[in-house]
Amino acid sequence: MTSLRPHVPKTYAAPTSGVTKHSSRSSTIPDTIYDKHTGSKYVRGSFLGKGGFAYCYKLTDVKTKKVYAGKIVSKATLTKHRAKEKLRSEIQIHKSLRHKHVVDFHSFFEDENNVYILLELCPNQSMMELHKRRRALTEAEARYYLVQIVLATKYMHKRKVIHRDLKLGNLFLGSRMDVKVGDFGLATTVTYDGERKKTLCGTPNYIAPEILEGRQGHSFEVDVWSIGCILYTLLVGKPPFETRDIKTTYRKIRHNDYNIPAAAKVTSDAENLIRNLLHPEPTKRPSLDAILEHPFVTAHFVPATLPVSALTVRPTFS
Ligand code: ADP
């Protein structure tokens, strides 16, 4: 069964000199951070954002001048065995992956107060910020993002990793607007052929019906379901099962109760692909290769690149 993520205070203190204290529960984050095993020294720069556990800052390696996204997790939030195990698993899975569409894992280390995870810095934030500014994208843009998300997922699945929380906020954008899948906090590794996962410690945003049902377990197909929710959100401008309360949303997911509004002017190829991806029966969803071979992708223009201006304004394709 799913369980909610641990509560984390919503507020964070403005940086002060020397250290930053986020809350009474978490410890302080120093201005200069040392990896005592490698001797590397990092200077903490601007705040990038916060997630379930982590505060994220720009960290600059003093020697190489390389800038990273530093995910900083207070040890004070890791008192429970389960929380420690989750972080250990996130690190272990993420560090085993290397792909142009996966956020690059640089290193991790700890000091007395915190665990530090150094990641490739994604300067154009996540697709959540893009979605909030642009809402419904053009189909050409959606195709551009979809192909890269599918390529990253093909790589993860080949490595037996199920991400389990593919969502706009975990799809970061590199300097050239390339998609980088991040946040392996809910990911798991399949250890034998046909394994069905029975537990999931956390709440995925685009949760698949078989996870809610819990009976037959779940596997790689949950990522295909999430990709369906992502494609719907990119084209329609809002998620397929969104309601004001989570219970109603879960009921709609279990009943496959969604519609594609006519006002969204989604083409028949796009609608057909969305319906296939959001199939209630996991085995009936398309394979990742079948997504790349679907007419929505193959019969229309897929941009090779997107301008950074597409973060705020609809691009024109000539
Ligand atoms: P958690 O695992 O605790 O949910 P996240 O991975 O979501 O933490 O990171 C928290 C926030 O930090 C993100 O919402 C984003 O704003 C920022 N962030 C995370 N990773 C990166 C990155 N590689 N580049 C830029 N910003 C990032």
Residues whose N, C-alpha, C, O or C-beta is under 5 A from the ligand:
A	BS01	ADP	L48 G49 K50 G51 G52 F53 A54 C56 A69 V103 L119 E120 L121 C122 G169 D183 G185
